[in-house]
Amino acid sequence: MASSPIVLVDGSSYLYRAFHALPPLTTSKGQPTGAIKGVLNMLKSLRKDYPDSPMAVVFDAPGKTFRDELFAEYKAQRPSMPDDLRVQIKPLHDCVKALGLPLLCIEGVEADDVIGTLARHATEAGRDAVISTGDKDMAQLVNGHITLVNTMKNETLDVAGIKEKYGLPPELIIDYLALMGDKIDNIPGVPGVGEKTALGLLQGMDGGLDTIYADLDKVKTLSFRGAKTLSGKLEEHRDMAYLSYQLATIKTDCELAISLDELVVGEEDNEALIELYRELEFRTWLESLLKGQSQKGGTASPSGDHDDDTASERGSSSTRQDVTILEQAQLDEWLKRLKKAEAFCFDLETTSLDYMEADIVGIGLALEPGEAAYIPLAHDYLDAPPQLDRKAVLQALAEVLGDAGIAKIGQNLKYDISVLARYDIAVKGELIDTMLESYVLDSTATRHDMDSLALKYLGESTIKFEDIAGKGAKQLTFNQIALEQAVPYACEDVDITLRLHRELRPRLEKTGRVSEVLDRLERPLIRVLSAMERNGVALDVERLHTQTQELGKRIQELEARAYELAGREFNLGSPKQLGQILFEEQGIPVIKKTPKGAPSTAEAVLEELALDYPLPKVIMEHRGLSKLRSTYTEKLPKLVNKATRRLHTSYHQAVAATGRLSSTDPNLQNIPIRTEEGRRIRQAFIARPGYRIVAADYSQIELRIMAHLSGDKGLLSAFSENRDIHAATASEVFGVALDQVSADQRRSAKAINFGLIYGMSAWGLGRQLHIEQSQAKTYIDRYFDRYPGVARYMERIRAQAAEDGFVETLFGRRLYLPEIHSQNRARRQGAERTAINAPMQGTAADIIKSAMIDVDTWLRDNVEFDAWMVMQVHDELVFEVREDQVEAFMAEVKQLMQNTVTLDVPLTVEAASGANWDEAH
């Protein structure tokens, strides 16, 4: 059997290609990692394809090479290495070494020359070698023993492959490069000779430079274009041609301190890889390594600086003792311990992720790290052991769960509280949620699910639900899972959660005022959101069915109109077909291209084209109505709960980076309000008979926060005097009296007011107002002239963000900005825009959360009011209130919301009521 080929990897080639070809990736700390990940993926792929092969990964060494001495201008035109790429070289080298791969960097020569020398040694020894590269220069090395592999293009080239691809055998590739030159490396070549001419010349002369220069007269007789005058150019630039030949020739006689026999792949250094992958946030690879260690009985040291005592206190999954509670005596013993505890961790295992449908299958408990218990209650698979009675166990646990003196620790506690509420069990006492602890500590550092947190903060890979339940249509529900698998899974959940709390809380205490944000806002909000979700909102299903039919009719009309404008039928949902009609058949100018080079038909492009062309306008309307139908009018009725006949969304506290709440199933945050069709959807959100919908909405809250943060006198006085802020801005920017401001001027001023707090540029404002960029810049300059405090605030916040790496809300919530120091200008400017807006958007989010807590407390203390909080959307709270209490309720709610925080300008809340949400807005 032939020995496996030697694999020689052109690391420098792949490093550049990965950097430019792949989307930019950065860690939560701003470390670029995209090129590293691209190269490592390629290396892992090669190891899979050539598992038994010797290997070397070769990189260019820093400094000049012999080619710089031959030609001072060599590579002089190549731009300097981007900083975002340079900082990836060392960690990549460290990863390669930790993978056990021989890494070579030889001073004075390039990676190509090292590979060329090793390839020659392989050929002379009669051994096969594979050169993994994306560089065409390497084609000159191909022979009966040497093959090229390009993993990025999945391309393999032997001698025949080179001839087919380039039209020349490998031995003429250097001559080919010498004649046409190389702009990237600044190899001059012969002026006027490009790829086609070089190819025609070499094929026609059936030889290289020596053959050509030995018979220049024959060049005139060749059949390709320009051949008759080419011999003069060749003669004139003979020296340049031969210099280019030297520059393009890969050196094959480098002095190497390593032989082919020493290119042995060593054992992976898993400890080093774990640290590197953790630092680079390669979570999938990290998890795989940790899982492998766990199976071998080892444990990884967690990230961060901890002494041995702290680490041992946290425990680890490999040393955990799991208890399965199947007997009453065991339960009684744990109940005694729970009643004496200051805090305990619990977690429900259920049949569904829907808190309105889920049945409790079992309960996990933990009091100390390393010891956990699981009480199975409803595992009903074949041969399942006898289990304690669910109703009796829940009644017994209700006492400790309802003890206000015992803190409850969990991960995403809102779900557990909501499920227990369906069993008439109230969870009282301090709520400690590790999901929220992580989120408040750093909202952008990681996802905040337990698996991600265990990996990041404890350095442990956890059992995934799919590992024990399977995937897809055949996935088991928890009641179908055998206790042999269920117990370790459930016990791990509570053990990891308890340990996470002990890891995260000290970090929170040391980080600014974030613990105050957690304790004042996020933790109290858990109960508020749970109650609001369970309250749900009534829905007029018939109205939505009617609207679905009406939208369908209008969508058909728009399709017919689109066919008429296009001159033929086509698929309106196909970007390819639409692009062909717009840009090829109708000759509409291409505004933007996709990453693959095709004309873009994205919404922003169509929106711009719709100003001047009828077909894009029709397509835009068609898309909008189709989305309304599929997302709302068709879907909402299907989400109504059969038991309550109400719609129950799920609010998420740990998703939006700025602190805003988000919602799913359905997403209430995106229901349109500016269009008639969107408002009609809101009309389907109704109150029960005898009740009214009340909506209370903060007016221009982010602009008011801007006035407070910036301290600008003009803004402060405008709000304090209760002037129309958009009209006031229009008066200032357009230089007209306040009572002379037109509707268009006010509309433009509104765009300026809101645009600037989102960091909008003159280009962006011009595009929004459909005016020239220069005119938009004039408006912005005038704005900052009139409101200089705003300009000073923006400069100050940019500088502060660059210095600290984060910005804060008034409440102390932090948003980290890992790309604030990025060398990529677009990404750095994006971070600067976020730095300007995040304190306003985040403070607005904090204010609405504070108001929700205040209103909820007031409603619980004033039982005479028959009112429920049913929705939160952006800066608005929506309630269902008994008809005869609406006026008194609105007056109280406005006062509570306006006084939840004190700013340098008054907070204004507008409240109204109606039979449905649209009427109340």
Residue pairs with C-beta under 8 A, 6 or more apart in sequence:
2 128
3 127
3 128
4 50
4 52
4 53
4 54
5 50
5 53
5 127
5 128
5 129
5 130
5 147
6 53
6 54
6 55
6 56
6 118
6 122
6 127
6 128
6 129
6 130
6 260
6 263
7 46
7 50
7 53
7 54
7 55
7 56
7 129
7 130
7 132
8 55
8 56
8 58
8 115
8 118
8 119
8 129
8 130
8 131
8 132
9 42
9 43
9 46
9 55
9 56
9 57
9 58
9 132
9 133
10 58
10 111
10 112
10 115
10 131
10 132
10 133
10 134
10 135
10 138
11 39
11 57
11 58
11 59
11 92
11 96
11 103
11 111
12 58
12 59
12 60
12 110
12 111
13 111
13 133
13 134
13 135
14 38
14 39
14 42
14 132
14 133
14 134
14 151
14 152
15 35
15 39
15 59
15 85
15 88
15 89
15 92
16 35
16 85
17 38
17 134
17 152
18 34
18 35
18 37
18 38
18 39
18 42
18 152
19 34
19 35
19 38
19 82
19 84
19 85
19 88
21 38
21 152
22 34
22 35
22 37
22 38
23 34
24 32
24 34
24 84
24 824
24 827
25 32
25 33
25 34
25 37
26 32
26 33
26 34
26 818
26 819
26 822
27 33
27 279
27 280
27 281
27 818
28 281
28 442
28 444
28 445
28 446
28 816
28 818
29 818
30 805
30 817
30 818
30 819
30 820
30 821
30 822
31 87
31 91
31 279
31 280
31 818
32 84
32 85
32 87
32 88
32 822
33 88
33 91
33 280
33 281
33 282
34 88
35 85
35 88
35 92
36 88
36 91
36 92
36 95
36 280
37 280
37 282
39 92
40 92
40 95
40 96
40 99
40 282
42 132
42 151
42 152
43 57
43 96
43 99
43 101
45 151
46 55
46 132
46 149
46 151
47 55
47 265
50 130
53 130
53 265
54 260
54 263
54 264
54 265
55 101
55 102
55 263
55 265
56 101
56 102
56 103
56 104
56 118
56 258
56 263
57 96
57 101
57 102
57 103
57 104
58 103
58 104
58 105
58 111
58 114
58 115
59 89
59 93
59 103
59 104
59 105
59 111
60 105
60 110
60 111
61 105
61 106
61 107
61 108
61 109
63 107
63 108
64 108
65 108
65 109
65 110
65 113
66 108
66 109
66 251
67 74
67 75
67 110
67 247
68 74
68 75
70 243
70 246
70 247
71 188
71 243
71 247
73 186
73 188
74 185
74 186
74 187
74 247
75 185
75 186
76 186
77 183
77 186
78 184
78 185
78 186
82 823
82 824
83 823
84 822
84 823
84 824
91 276
91 279
91 280
93 103
94 272
94 276
95 273
95 276
95 280
96 103
97 103
97 269
97 272
98 268
98 269
98 272
98 273
98 276
99 268
99 273
100 265
100 266
100 267
100 268
100 269
101 265
101 266
102 258
102 262
102 263
102 264
102 265
104 111
104 114
104 256
104 258
106 113
106 114
106 254
106 256
109 251
109 254
112 135
112 137
112 138
112 250
112 251
113 250
113 251
113 252
113 254
114 254
114 256
115 131
115 133
115 138
115 141
115 250
116 141
116 250
116 251
116 252
116 254
117 251
117 252
117 253
117 254
117 256
118 129
118 256
118 260
118 263
119 129
119 131
119 141
119 146
119 252
120 252
120 253
121 259
121 260
122 128
122 129
122 145
122 146
122 260
123 129
123 143
123 144
123 145
123 146
125 260
126 145
127 145
127 260
128 145
128 146
128 147
129 145
129 146
129 147
130 146
130 147
130 148
130 149
131 138
131 141
131 146
131 147
131 148
131 149
132 148
132 149
132 150
132 151
133 148
133 149
133 150
134 150
134 152
134 153
136 166
136 173
137 173
137 177
137 182
137 248
137 250
138 148
138 250
139 148
139 157
139 162
139 165
139 166
139 170
139 173
140 170
140 171
140 173
140 174
140 177
140 248
140 249
140 250
141 148
141 170
141 250
141 252
142 148
142 157
142 158
142 159
142 162
142 170
143 159
143 170
144 159
147 156
147 157
147 158
148 155
148 156
148 157
148 161
148 162
149 155
149 156
149 157
150 156
150 157
157 165
159 169
159 170
162 168
162 169
162 170
162 173
163 169
163 170
166 173
166 176
166 199
167 199
167 203
168 176
168 199
168 202
168 203
171 208
172 202
172 207
172 208
174 208
174 245
174 248
174 249
175 202
175 208
175 209
175 245
176 198
176 199
176 202
177 187
177 189
177 244
177 248
178 187
178 189
178 209
178 241
178 242
178 244
178 245
178 247
178 248
179 189
179 190
179 193
179 197
179 198
179 201
179 202
179 209
179 241
179 244
180 189
180 190
180 193
180 194
180 195
180 197
180 198
181 187
181 188
181 189
181 190
181 193
181 244
182 189
182 248
185 247
187 244
187 247
187 248
188 240
188 243
188 244
189 240
189 241
189 244
190 233
190 234
190 237
190 240
190 241
190 244
191 233
191 237
192 226
192 230
192 233
193 201
193 230
193 233
196 224
197 224
197 226
197 230
200 222
200 223
200 224
200 227
201 212
201 219
201 222
201 224
201 227
201 230
202 208
202 212
204 219
204 222
204 223
204 224
204 227
205 211
205 212
205 215
205 218
205 219
205 222
209 241
209 242
209 245
212 219
212 234
213 234
213 238
213 241
216 231
216 234
216 235
217 231
219 227
219 230
219 231
219 234
220 227
220 228
220 230
220 231
221 227
234 241
270 289
270 292
270 293
271 300
273 285
273 289
274 286
274 289
274 290
274 293
274 300
274 459
277 283
277 285
277 286
277 289
278 286
278 303
278 456
278 459
281 446
283 452
283 455
286 455
286 461
287 455
287 461
288 461
289 300
290 300
290 455
290 459
290 460
290 461
291 461
293 299
293 300
294 317
294 318
294 460
294 461
297 318
298 318
299 316
299 317
299 318
299 459
299 460
300 459
300 460
301 311
301 459
302 311
302 314
302 457
302 458
302 459
302 460
302 503
303 456
303 457
303 459
304 457
313 369
313 502
314 369
314 458
314 499
314 502
314 503
315 369
315 370
315 495
315 499
316 370
316 458
316 460
317 460
317 462
317 492
317 495
317 496
319 370
320 370
320 371
320 372
320 491
320 492
320 495
321 370
321 371
321 372
322 372
322 373
322 374
322 487
322 488
322 491
323 330
323 334
323 371
323 372
323 373
323 374
323 491
324 373
324 374
324 376
324 483
324 487
325 331
325 334
325 373
325 374
325 375
325 376
325 388
326 376
326 385
326 386
326 387
326 388
327 388
328 388
330 373
331 375
331 388
331 393
331 396
334 365
334 373
335 396
335 397
335 400
337 367
338 344
338 365
338 367
338 400
338 406
339 399
339 400
339 403
339 406
341 367
341 406
342 406
342 407
343 406
343 407
343 408
343 409
343 430
343 432
344 365
344 366
344 367
344 400
344 406
344 407
344 408
344 409
345 364
345 365
345 366
345 367
345 408
345 409
345 410
345 494
345 495
345 497
345 498
345 501
346 363
346 364
346 365
346 366
346 401
346 408
346 409
346 410
346 416
346 494
347 363
347 364
347 410
347 411
347 416
347 490
347 493
347 494
347 497
348 358
348 360
348 362
348 363
348 364
348 415
348 416
348 419
348 420
349 360
349 361
349 362
349 363
349 364
349 374
349 478
349 486
349 489
349 490
350 358
350 359
350 360
350 361
350 419
350 478
351 357
351 358
351 359
351 361
351 477
351 478
351 479
352 358
352 359
352 477
353 415
355 415
355 418
355 419
355 422
355 533
355 534
355 648
355 650
356 418
356 422
356 534
356 641
356 643
356 644
356 648
358 419
358 422
359 378
359 479
360 377
360 378
360 390
360 394
360 419
360 420
360 423
361 376
361 377
361 378
361 379
361 477
361 478
361 479
362 374
362 375
362 376
362 377
362 378
362 379
362 478
362 486
362 490
363 374
363 375
363 377
363 393
363 397
364 372
364 373
364 374
364 375
364 490
364 491
364 493
364 494
365 372
365 373
365 374
365 375
365 494
366 372
366 373
366 491
366 494
366 495
366 497
366 498
367 498
368 498
369 495
369 498
369 499
369 502
370 495
371 495
372 490
372 491
372 492
372 494
372 495
373 491
374 486
374 487
374 490
374 491
375 388
375 393
376 384
376 385
376 387
376 483
376 486
376 487
377 387
377 388
377 389
377 390
377 393
377 394
378 387
378 390
378 479
379 387
379 478
379 479
379 480
379 481
379 482
379 483
379 486
380 479
380 480
381 479
381 480
381 481
381 482
384 482
384 483
385 483
394 423
394 425
397 425
398 425
398 426
400 406
401 408
401 420
401 425
401 426
401 427
401 428
402 425
402 426
402 427
402 428
403 428
403 429
404 428
404 429
405 429
406 429
407 429
407 430
407 431
407 432
408 427
408 429
408 430
408 431
408 432
409 432
409 433
409 434
409 497
409 498
409 501
410 416
410 431
410 432
410 433
410 434
410 497
411 433
411 434
411 435
411 449
411 450
411 453
411 493
411 497
411 500
412 433
412 435
413 427
413 431
413 432
413 433
413 526
414 433
414 526
414 529
414 530
414 533
414 653
416 427
417 427
417 431
417 526
417 527
417 530
418 530
418 533
418 534
420 426
420 427
421 530
421 534
430 523
431 523
431 526
431 527
432 501
432 505
432 523
433 522
433 523
433 526
434 450
434 453
434 497
434 500
434 501
434 504
435 448
435 449
435 450
435 453
435 653
435 654
436 448
436 518
436 522
436 523
436 526
436 653
436 654
437 500
437 501
437 504
437 505
437 508
437 518
438 445
438 446
438 448
438 453
438 457
438 500
438 504
438 654
439 448
439 522
439 653
439 654
440 508
440 514
440 515
440 517
440 518
440 522
440 813
441 504
441 507
441 508
441 511
441 514
442 814
442 816
443 654
443 656
443 657
443 658
443 659
443 814
443 815
443 816
444 657
444 815
444 816
444 818
445 456
445 816
446 452
446 453
446 456
448 654
450 462
450 493
450 496
450 497
450 500
451 462
451 464
453 496
453 500
454 460
454 461
454 462
454 496
454 500
455 461
455 462
457 500
457 503
457 504
458 496
458 499
458 500
458 503
460 496
462 492
462 496
463 488
463 489
463 492
465 489
466 475
468 476
468 481
468 485
468 486
468 489
469 475
469 476
469 477
469 478
469 480
469 481
470 476
478 486
481 489
505 515
508 514
508 515
508 518
509 515
511 814
512 808
512 812
512 814
513 808
513 811
513 812
514 812
514 813
514 814
516 811
516 812
517 809
517 811
517 812
517 813
517 846
520 811
520 850
521 811
521 846
521 849
521 850
521 853
522 653
522 849
524 853
525 653
525 849
525 852
525 853
526 653
527 856
528 852
528 853
528 856
528 869
529 651
529 653
529 661
531 856
531 869
532 651
532 868
532 869
532 870
532 871
532 872
533 648
533 649
533 650
533 651
534 648
535 646
535 868
535 869
535 870
535 880
536 641
536 644
536 646
536 647
536 648
536 649
536 870
537 646
537 647
537 685
537 870
537 871
537 878
537 880
538 645
538 646
538 647
538 685
538 686
538 687
538 688
538 880
539 636
539 637
539 640
539 646
539 647
539 684
539 685
539 686
540 683
540 684
540 685
540 686
540 916
541 636
541 637
541 640
541 684
543 680
543 683
543 684
544 632
544 633
544 636
544 637
544 681
544 684
545 633
545 637
547 633
547 677
547 680
547 681
547 684
548 629
548 633
548 634
551 625
551 628
551 629
551 633
551 677
552 629
554 625
555 622
555 625
555 626
555 629
558 618
558 621
558 622
558 625
559 572
559 622
561 618
562 570
562 572
562 615
562 618
562 619
562 622
563 569
563 570
565 614
565 615
565 618
566 581
566 585
566 586
566 615
567 585
568 581
570 577
570 578
570 581
571 577
572 578
572 619
572 622
572 623
575 598
575 601
576 598
578 601
578 619
579 598
579 599
579 600
579 601
581 615
582 588
582 599
582 601
582 609
582 613
582 615
582 616
583 589
583 590
583 599
586 613
586 615
588 609
588 613
588 616
590 599
590 600
591 600
591 605
591 608
591 609
592 599
592 600
592 602
592 604
592 605
593 599
593 600
594 600
601 619
603 620
603 623
606 616
606 619
606 620
606 623
607 616
607 620
608 767
609 616
610 616
610 617
610 620
611 770
624 675
624 677
625 677
628 672
628 677
628 678
628 681
631 666
631 670
632 666
632 671
632 681
633 681
635 666
636 647
636 666
636 681
636 684
639 647
639 648
639 665
639 666
640 646
640 647
641 647
641 648
647 666
647 685
649 663
649 664
649 665
649 666
649 667
649 668
649 871
650 663
650 664
650 665
651 661
651 662
651 663
651 872
652 661
652 662
652 663
652 664
653 661
655 662
656 662
656 845
657 815
657 838
658 815
658 838
658 841
658 842
658 845
659 809
659 813
659 841
659 842
659 845
659 846
659 849
660 841
660 842
660 844
660 845
660 874
661 669
661 845
661 848
661 849
661 872
662 669
663 669
668 871
668 873
669 873
669 874
671 678
671 681
671 682
671 873
672 678
672 679
672 681
673 679
673 682
673 921
679 918
680 918
682 916
682 917
682 918
682 921
683 916
683 917
683 918
683 919
684 916
685 693
685 871
685 878
685 916
685 917
685 918
686 693
686 915
686 916
686 917
687 693
687 880
687 881
687 915
687 916
688 880
690 882
690 883
691 866
691 880
691 881
691 882
691 883
692 880
692 881
692 882
692 883
692 886
692 913
692 914
692 915
692 920
693 878
693 879
693 880
693 881
693 913
693 914
693 915
693 916
693 917
693 919
693 920
694 867
694 878
694 879
694 880
694 881
694 886
694 889
694 890
694 893
694 911
694 912
694 913
694 920
695 876
695 877
695 878
695 879
695 911
695 912
695 913
695 917
695 920
695 921
696 876
696 877
696 878
696 879
696 890
696 893
696 894
696 897
696 909
696 910
696 911
697 875
697 876
697 877
697 909
697 910
697 911
697 921
698 844
698 847
698 848
698 875
698 876
698 897
698 907
698 908
698 909
699 908
699 909
699 910
700 725
700 908
701 844
701 847
701 875
701 907
702 754
702 757
702 840
702 841
702 844
703 715
703 719
703 725
703 753
703 754
703 757
704 719
704 903
704 905
704 906
704 907
704 908
705 810
705 839
705 840
705 843
705 844
705 847
705 903
706 715
706 757
706 790
706 793
706 840
707 715
707 716
707 718
707 719
707 903
707 904
707 905
708 810
708 903
708 904
708 905
709 793
709 810
709 839
709 840
709 843
710 787
710 789
710 790
710 792
710 793
711 789
711 793
711 904
712 787
712 788
712 789
712 790
712 793
713 789
714 728
714 732
714 786
714 787
714 789
715 725
715 787
715 789
715 790
715 905
716 904
716 905
718 725
718 728
719 725
719 905
719 906
720 905
720 906
722 906
722 908
723 738
724 746
725 753
726 746
726 747
726 749
726 750
726 753
727 738
727 741
727 746
727 749
728 738
729 749
729 750
729 752
729 753
729 783
729 786
730 736
730 741
730 745
730 746
730 748
730 749
731 737
731 738
731 740
731 741
732 782
732 783
732 786
732 787
733 748
733 749
733 752
733 779
733 782
733 783
733 786
734 741
734 745
734 748
734 749
735 782
736 745
741 749
748 769
748 779
751 765
751 768
751 769
752 765
752 779
752 780
752 783
755 764
755 765
755 768
756 780
756 783
756 790
757 836
757 837
757 840
758 833
758 836
758 837
759 794
759 832
759 833
759 834
759 836
759 837
760 768
760 833
762 773
762 774
762 776
762 777
762 780
763 773
763 776
765 776
765 779
765 780
766 772
766 773
766 775
766 776
766 777
769 776
783 790
784 790
784 791
794 836
797 807
797 835
797 836
797 839
798 832
798 835
798 836
800 807
800 835
801 807
801 817
801 820
801 831
801 832
801 835
802 820
802 821
805 816
805 817
805 818
805 820
805 821
806 814
806 815
806 816
806 817
807 814
807 815
807 817
807 835
807 838
807 839
808 814
808 815
808 839
808 842
809 838
809 839
809 842
809 843
809 845
809 846
810 839
810 843
810 846
810 901
811 843
811 846
811 850
813 842
813 845
813 846
815 834
815 838
815 842
817 831
817 834
817 835
818 831
819 827
819 828
819 830
819 831
820 828
820 831
820 832
820 835
821 828
822 828
822 831
844 875
846 901
847 900
847 901
847 907
848 872
848 875
848 877
850 900
850 901
851 877
851 896
851 897
851 900
852 869
852 872
852 877
854 896
854 897
854 900
855 869
855 877
855 893
855 896
855 897
856 869
858 892
858 896
859 865
859 867
859 869
865 881
865 882
865 885
865 888
865 889
865 892
866 881
866 882
866 885
867 879
867 880
867 881
867 882
867 885
867 889
868 879
868 880
868 881
869 877
869 878
869 879
870 878
870 879
870 880
871 877
871 878
871 917
872 878
876 921
877 893
877 897
878 917
878 920
879 889
879 893
881 889
881 913
886 913
890 911
890 912
890 913
893 909
893 911
894 909
894 911
897 907
897 909
898 906
898 907
898 908
898 909
899 907
900 907
901 907
912 919
912 920
912 921
913 919
913 920
914 920
914 921
